[in-house]
Amino acid sequence: MTTNSMRHLFFILSLFFSCTIWGQGDALPAELTAQIDSVEKVLERLEGKERLSALFSLAQFTEYHPSQQKKYIRRLEEEAERQNDPKMLFDVARLWGSNYYELGFLDSTLMMDQKAEMIAREHQMYDGLFLTGESLAKLFTDLGQFDEAQEKARAVYDEAKETGHYTGMARALSALAFTYNYMNRDEEAEKYFKETISVGRMAAVPDTVVLIQAMTDLAGAYLNQRKYEQTLAYADTMRMMLGSIPAQWQTNYAFEADYFSGCAYSDLKQFDEALHYIRRAEALLSTEPSPHYTLMLNQLYAKYYIGKEDFDKVLEYKLLIAHHYESKGWKEDLASILEDVGLCYTLLNRHKEAAETYAESLRLTNELKEEDFYKNINELRTVYELDKQELLTQQERERVRSARIIIVALAVILLLIVAISVMALLNARRAHEKNRLLFRQLAEKDHLLQLEIVRPLDTDKQTTLQESQAADSLFDRLDRLMQEKQVYTQPDISRKAVATELSTNENYLHNAIKEKLNLSFSGYISLLRLEHGRKLLLHTAADSSIEDIGEACGFGSRTTFYRLFRERYGMSPSEFRRIAAEERANG
């Protein structure tokens, strides 16, 4: 079977299974369409909070269909702006963050979560503030920025402690546990998950969703560690808590408790008990279908049949999982699951199909890097949509504000505008001169990065001479690798890959960078990329776009390049390039 034949196989699977897996595409199911239509019919008659509530429901109905959800979030945002409702504007920012997360736009997710945090802080919405703080810390973890994740979680904890907000403290501890679990630091993760539960119970009115989520995380962590007794114990505790959480969450957590029990009993080869919980989970799924839980159920069945060594059934469920990944466009996950499918074919002595499946897995892996370009294009499109929406909102605000201006104040306002314009002009001139001076200083110091790298770190930490020499040697090798091969321009560079290249481990590499520069690995890479970008802005042709230069430096999005460049050099890349051109023109 050729590669084209493999594609045809998955196309056939897509047609065959499309009737059994709900919500895999982004087209709305008939039942959901009917729900939306029923809300739309009464929407025009609603006003005030009732109208906001109805629009919020429409956005929630489509949460599993992010492309469709966008238009409902926009309508909700417009109404929340019109009513000037801070709580709903906070919810809108959270909805945008979730939407972008589903689409894989993590930079945009970060931006919207930060906006939600700002709204919550401005209006002293402490529940929302600490909820968003937890989300931001976990998002940093998803981005592999573990230092930033821990720093954010600890800042949230300190602020929650200062205000006596035990649920906020619990959320911060949950974020810390999540980060340590992601880093495979099991003992720290277990410690902070347990502290989450302990501190959360100290609240005057404990948030039971926070508590049961911590128990869910603990059960999952113990399952990964193959501590089945603890897994089963926390799954049982989750079931006992179901009556204390809001009704809309009960089915979800009941399903996850049964999922953990089914997995644990399957691994323990207690197949009767495993099948009992699998059937329970399947029954729950039939009442509230969800693509995510359908996937989990298929994974659970695959684990069960692996234990029973029934590889025909294992193959059946692995193909279902592969179909889910393919329909979602998750090529990395699809490549991985195809390896499992290939193994099933091998165990079933279907060696030709095994070889073809492994070949398809390899092809998908090779395609992943090519798709990074298209992801960046989508990210730019998203930023454009945000800018456009912000402009439209601002125009509407100005129209309403202008309608309220009285004629008597017009002369005063005009005078203020003139005064402000003069001040702005003067400030702009001063800023331009300041940027020009900064540019000249930077132009005279092309060796800035090297000076910064070799400068000793001023720290109170005492290290032995041997450790210091080892760190110096490792950092020198790292610096040569970066300067000679410019691996920092690779968008997917990781600390693990660099450590492997240098024949060391991640901790030694982290410590060497920390000792020399007091930077994390990601901070060091950003420093190299920014210096590389500065030189490209100086020496590349004017028709090279800022986006192309940012991409050539290894940045995944325009917004990230702009933000970090301005933070480091005090001006935007566009301003830097313009001043450079002026300097060249002036000789």
C-alpha positions, 0 to 999 in steps of 0.5 A: 500500500502506497502513501496515497493508499494510506491517505485513502484508508484514513479517508474511508475511516473518516466516512465510516466513523463519522456517524459514531463520533459526535462533534469531530468536525466543526459543523454543528450537529442538528440537536445543537443547531436546534438549541441555538435556534430556540435561543435566537427566537427569543433573543430579540425580546430580551434586554439587560442581564437576560440578553447577556445571559442568552448570548453567553449561552450561545457562546457556551453551546459552541465551545466544541466548535471554535470556528463557529463559536467566534461569531457568538463571542463577538456578539456577546462582546458587543452587548457587554460593551454596550451595557458596560458590564465588567463581569461579562467583559471578563467572561468574554476575555476568558471565552476568547482565551479558551477559543484560541487555546482550542485552535492552538494559538497560545500567544493569543490565548496568553494575551486574552488571559492577561486582558481578563486578569487586568479587568478582574484586578481593575474591578476587584473581582478576586475570584476571577483574578485568581482563576485567571492567575491559575490559567496563566501559570498553567499556560506558561507550563504548556509553553514550556516556560517553567520558570515563568509558570512557577513565578506566576503561581507563587505571585498568585499565592502571595496575593491570595494569602495577603487578601485571605482568599483561600480558594485563590491560594488553592488555585495557585497551589494547583498551578504549581502542582500542574507544573511539577507534574508536567516536569515529571517531578512527581514528589513535588506535584503530589505535595502541592496537589494535596496542599491544594485540597487542604488549603481549599477546604479552609475557605468559608465556602469551599469551592468544590470544583477546585477540590474535585479537580485537584483530586482528579489531577491526583488520581491521574498522577497516581495512574501515571506512576502506576500507584493503582491503590491511590488512583482507585481511592481518589476516584472513589472520593471523587464519586462521593463529592459529586453531589456537592458540585454544580450539576453541570459538572457532575457528569464530567467528573463522574466520567473521569472517576470511572475512567481512572477506575477502568484504567487502574483495574485494566492494568491490574488485570482485574478485567471484570471490575475494569469492564464494570467501570468502562460500561458506566463511563460509556453510559454517562457518555451516551447522556452527554456526548463529547468529543473529548470524552469519546476519545478517552473512552476509546483509549480506555477500551484500548487499554482494557483489550491490551491487558487481555491481549486481544489485539484485534480489538486493540487495533479497532480502538486505536483506529478510532483514536487515529480517526479522531486525531486526523479529523482534528488535524492533530498530526503529532498525535496522529503520528504517535498513534499510528506507531501503535497501530503499526505495532498492532499489525505487527503482533497480528502478523500483518506485516505489510500493513504494519510497514505501510502504517509506520511509513505513514507515521514517518511521513506525518512527522516530516510534515510537521515542520512544514506546517509551522509556516501556516500556523504563523499565518493563522496567528497573524490573521488572528492578530489582525481580527483582534486589531480590527475588532478593537478599532470597531469597538473604539469607534463605537465608544467615540460615537457615543461619547461625542453624542454626550458632549455639550456645546458649551464645553466644545471650546474648552475641549478644542483648547485641550486638544491643541494643548495635548497635540503640542505636548504630544508633538514635543514628546514625540520629538524627544522620544525620536531623539532618545531612540536615535541616541539609543540606536547609535549606542547600540550600533557602536556595541555589536559585541554587546551580546558577547560582553553580556555573556562573559560578564560574571554573575554578581550573586551571593551563592557560593560555588566550588572552583571545580563546579564553576570551571565545569559550568564555564566549560559547558557554557563555552561549548554552548556559546560556540554551538549557538554562534557557529550553528545558530540553532537558536533560530530554530522555532522548535528548539528545546533545552533537551535537544541542546543538552543532547547536542552538548552531551550533557543533561538539562539541569547542568545546562540550566545551571550553567546559563543561570550562573553565567547570565542569571537567565533561564534557557528560554531567556537566553535563547530570546536574547540571542534571537533579539541580537540576531534580529537587530543585526538583520534589521541593520543589514537586510534590504528594506523590502524584507518584512519585519515578520520575515525577520522575526521568523528568521530569528526563530520567533513563532509570531509577530506579536512576540518579536515586537513585544520582546524587541521593545522591552530590550531595546526601548523601541519597536523593530520598525522604529529601529529600522527607520532610524537605521535608514536615516543614519545611513542616509545622513552618512 
